[in-house]
Amino acid sequence: MGVGLGLATLVLVSLYTVRQSFIVVVLVFGGVALWELNSGFASRGIRIPMLPLAIGGAAMLPLAFFHGPGGLVITLALTVLVLLIWRMKDGADGYVRDVTAGVFTAVYLPFLVGFAMLLLVPENGAHQIVVFIAVTVASDIGGFFVGAYLGKHKIAPRISPKKTWEGFAGSALTCMAVGAWLLSWLLELHWWQGVLLGACVVLTATLGDLVESMIKRDLGIKDLGTLLPGHGGVMDRLDSLLITVPVVWILLQAFHSFG
């Protein structure tokens, strides 16, 4: 609880003081998440090209904020190109394995996080970030409480044995309720758009959890890190957010464009 409140306070202070300072917060946590992924891959003998990934990943965020989707895509392309060349110096053994993991990491972490920077760009960007995070967290909260008391039917027992259809229903109801409230209050959009956004978020947040579970199972580890007491690593907190953020950006773009 204390860790969650501390993270929420840090995010809100950065968003509602100097909005651009949120970029620094994300860069710090993104760097830790990259280190966690690298450590996880290394446990299976996979050597991702860290230097080009770290530099390219760090560049994606401010370039997405200041230059929009084009800046994000161009930086990703350059990062992939450099890591393909960079890995050549270590020889052919494991080349495809390592660059594949590197490209996956570049897309999965900094590229997807870049969509949060796109959400931050407009004048109401701080509100958009709050909506994105709050609706995604609502999925975890609703699923946890309903699943803990009523959960019986497993969704994917071989991937994530704790997830149940009852918990998913709780996540869906919570996401849609929070979405309807926050979109009408903070973004002055229609309540039904918030319900639609919440329905999409519960799908992406659940899939995000399952994707990270698959990564950890493939690597043979329980958590990708231990930085956050009671929460695992930073990646264990980002999993649902990473898959959700591009969908939220697309939906909010559509809502603002078509009213």
C-alpha positions in Angstrom: 0.0 0.0 0.0 2.8 2.4 1.0 4.7 1.8 -2.2 1.6 2.3 -4.4 0.8 5.6 -2.6 4.3 6.8 -3.0 4.4 6.0 -6.7 1.0 7.7 -7.2 2.2 10.8 -5.3 5.4 11.0 -7.4 3.4 10.7 -10.7 0.8 13.3 -9.6 3.4 15.8 -8.4 5.4 15.6 -11.6 2.2 15.9 -13.8 0.7 18.9 -12.0 3.8 20.9 -11.3 6.1 20.9 -14.3 4.4 18.6 -16.8 7.7 17.8 -18.6 9.2 16.5 -15.4 7.0 13.4 -15.8 9.3 12.5 -18.7 12.2 12.3 -16.2 10.2 10.1 -13.9 9.4 7.7 -16.7 13.0 7.7 -17.9 14.2 6.6 -14.5 11.7 3.8 -14.1 12.1 2.8 -17.7 15.8 2.5 -17.2 15.2 0.2 -14.2 12.7 -1.9 -16.2 15.3 -2.2 -19.0 17.9 -3.4 -16.6 15.4 -6.0 -15.2 14.6 -7.3 -18.6 18.3 -7.5 -19.4 18.9 -9.5 -16.2 16.1 -11.8 -17.0 17.4 -12.5 -20.5 20.9 -12.9 -19.2 19.7 -15.7 -16.9 19.0 -17.7 -20.1 22.3 -16.7 -21.8 20.6 -14.1 -24.0 22.8 -11.0 -24.5 20.7 -8.1 -25.7 22.7 -5.1 -27.0 22.2 -2.9 -24.0 24.1 0.3 -25.0 22.1 1.0 -28.2 18.9 0.0 -26.4 19.5 2.3 -23.5 20.4 5.3 -25.6 17.7 4.7 -28.2 15.1 3.9 -25.6 16.0 7.1 -23.6 15.8 9.1 -26.8 12.3 7.8 -27.8 10.5 9.4 -24.9 11.5 13.1 -25.3 11.4 12.8 -29.1 7.9 11.4 -28.9 6.8 14.3 -26.7 8.4 17.0 -28.8 8.0 15.5 -32.3 5.0 13.3 -32.0 4.4 9.8 -33.5 6.9 10.4 -36.3 9.7 11.1 -33.8 8.8 7.9 -31.9 8.8 5.7 -35.0 12.0 7.1 -36.5 13.9 6.7 -33.2 12.7 3.1 -32.9 13.8 2.4 -36.5 17.2 3.9 -35.8 17.5 1.9 -32.5 16.8 -1.4 -34.3 19.3 -0.6 -37.1 22.1 0.3 -34.6 21.5 -2.8 -32.4 21.6 -5.1 -35.5 25.0 -3.6 -36.3 26.3 -3.3 -32.7 25.7 -7.0 -32.0 27.9 -8.1 -34.9 31.1 -7.3 -33.0 30.4 -10.3 -30.7 30.3 -12.8 -33.5 27.7 -15.0 -35.2 27.1 -17.3 -32.3 23.7 -16.4 -30.9 23.3 -13.4 -33.2 19.7 -14.0 -34.3 18.7 -14.9 -30.7 20.2 -11.8 -29.2 19.1 -9.3 -31.8 15.6 -10.8 -31.7 15.4 -10.3 -28.0 16.8 -6.8 -28.5 14.2 -5.8 -31.1 11.5 -7.3 -28.8 12.8 -5.2 -25.9 12.9 -2.0 -28.0 9.3 -2.4 -29.0 7.9 -3.8 -25.8 9.4 -1.3 -23.4 10.5 2.2 -24.7 8.3 2.2 -27.9 5.1 1.4 -26.0 6.1 3.8 -23.2 6.4 6.4 -25.9 2.6 6.4 -26.3 2.4 7.8 -22.7 4.5 10.7 -23.9 2.0 11.2 -26.8 -0.8 11.3 -24.2 1.1 14.0 -22.3 1.5 16.4 -25.3 -1.9 18.2 -25.3 -2.8 20.9 -22.7 -4.9 18.4 -20.9 -2.1 15.8 -21.1 -1.8 15.5 -17.4 -5.4 14.6 -17.2 -5.0 12.1 -20.0 -2.2 10.3 -18.2 -4.3 10.2 -15.0 -7.2 8.6 -16.9 -4.9 6.1 -18.5 -3.2 5.0 -15.2 -6.3 5.1 -13.1 -8.4 3.0 -15.5 -5.6 0.5 -15.8 -5.1 0.3 -12.1 -8.8 -0.1 -11.6 -8.5 -3.4 -13.6 -6.0 -4.7 -11.1 -8.0 -3.6 -8.1 -11.4 -4.9 -9.3 -9.9 -8.2 -10.4 -8.0 -8.7 -7.2 -10.9 -8.2 -4.8 -13.6 -10.0 -6.9 -11.2 -12.8 -7.8 -10.0 -13.3 -4.2 -13.6 -13.8 -2.9 -15.5 -15.3 -5.8 -12.8 -16.6 -8.2 -13.3 -20.2 -9.2 -13.0 -20.6 -13.0 -9.4 -20.1 -14.3 -8.7 -18.1 -17.4 -5.3 -19.5 -18.3 -4.1 -21.9 -15.5 -0.9 -22.8 -17.4 0.1 -19.2 -17.8 -1.3 -17.3 -14.8 -3.1 -19.6 -12.3 -4.5 -16.8 -10.2 -6.5 -15.2 -12.9 -10.2 -16.2 -13.0 -13.2 -15.2 -15.1 -14.9 -13.9 -12.0 -12.0 -11.6 -11.4 -12.1 -10.6 -15.0 -15.7 -9.6 -14.6 -14.8 -7.5 -11.5 -12.0 -5.9 -13.5 -14.4 -5.1 -16.3 -17.0 -3.5 -14.1 -14.5 -1.4 -12.2 -12.7 -0.3 -15.4 -15.9 0.8 -17.1 -17.2 2.7 -14.0 -13.9 4.5 -13.5 -13.6 5.2 -17.2 -17.1 6.7 -17.4 -16.4 8.9 -14.3 -13.0 10.2 -15.3 -13.7 10.8 -19.0 -16.7 12.9 -18.2 -15.1 14.7 -15.3 -11.5 15.3 -16.4 -11.7 15.2 -20.2 -15.3 16.5 -20.7 -16.1 13.6 -22.9 -19.3 11.4 -23.0 -19.8 8.8 -20.2 -20.4 6.1 -22.8 -17.0 6.8 -24.3 -15.5 6.1 -20.8 -17.4 2.8 -20.7 -16.0 1.8 -24.1 -12.5 2.8 -23.0 -12.9 0.8 -19.8 -14.0 -2.2 -21.7 -11.0 -2.0 -24.0 -8.6 -1.4 -21.1 -9.8 -4.5 -19.2 -8.8 -6.6 -22.2 -5.4 -5.0 -22.8 -4.6 -4.9 -19.1 -5.4 -8.6 -18.7 -3.4 -9.5 -21.8 -0.5 -7.4 -20.6 -0.4 -9.4 -17.4 -0.5 -12.6 -19.4 2.2 -11.5 -21.7 4.6 -10.8 -18.8 3.7 -14.1 -17.2 4.6 -15.8 -20.5 8.0 -14.0 -20.5 8.7 -15.0 -16.9 7.7 -18.6 -17.5 9.9 -18.8 -20.6 12.8 -17.3 -18.7 12.1 -19.6 -15.7 11.9 -16.7 -13.1 9.2 -15.7 -10.6 9.7 -11.9 -10.8 11.7 -9.7 -13.0 12.9 -7.6 -10.1 12.6 -6.9 -6.4 12.9 -3.1 -6.3 9.4 -2.5 -5.1 8.6 -4.3 -1.8 5.4 -6.3 -2.1 5.1 -5.5 -5.8 8.2 -7.3 -7.4 10.1 -5.3 -9.9 9.3 -2.3 -12.0 8.4 -4.5 -14.9 5.8 -6.3 -12.7 4.1 -2.9 -12.3 4.3 -1.9 -15.9 3.0 -5.1 -17.5 -0.6 -4.1 -17.9 0.3 -0.4 -18.6 2.5 -1.2 -21.5 -0.1 -3.0 -23.6 -2.8 -0.6 -22.6 -1.2 2.8 -23.4 -1.3 2.7 -27.2 -5.0 1.6 -27.1 -5.9 4.4 -24.8 -4.0 6.9 -27.0 -5.8 5.7 -30.1 -9.2 5.8 -28.4 -8.7 9.3 -27.0 -7.5 10.5 -30.4 -10.7 9.2 -31.9 -13.0 10.6 -29.2 -11.5 14.0 -29.5 -11.7 14.0 -33.3 -15.2 12.8 -33.7 -16.8 14.2 -30.4 
